Amino acid sequence: MLIQKHFRLPEETVEQLEKRDSVKYPTEASYVNAAILHFTEQEKIEKKLENIQQELKELHALCKKEFAIDDSYGENFSY
């Protein structure tokens, strides 16, 4: 189901709409829709990457702690 919405866009944005690949995006609406979906997917990917980064930090801290227990590595332990 399509819903009609109207937006006021900056001139720079309108210029980008006019420069779109009209074969790939035959209408302005299809271009805007694809851009929004892409942006949403990028946000999901960024969130996943942040979670992975946090898990790696925790794993690194755990490894550093465990290796320090048996004195395998010094204070400057790194991979």
Contacts in CASP RR format, 6 or more apart in sequence:
PFRMAT RR
TARGET T0000
AUTHOR 0000-0000-0000
METHOD contacts of the structure
MODEL  1
MLIQKHFRLPEETVEQLEKRDSVKYPTEASYVNAAILHFTEQEKIEKKLE
NIQQELKELHALCKKEFAIDDSYGENFSY
9 17 0 8 1.000
17 28 0 8 1.000
17 31 0 8 1.000
17 32 0 8 1.000
20 28 0 8 1.000
20 31 0 8 1.000
25 31 0 8 1.000
25 34 0 8 1.000
60 79 0 8 1.000
63 77 0 8 1.000
64 73 0 8 1.000
64 77 0 8 1.000
67 73 0 8 1.000
67 77 0 8 1.000
68 74 0 8 1.000
68 75 0 8 1.000
68 77 0 8 1.000
END
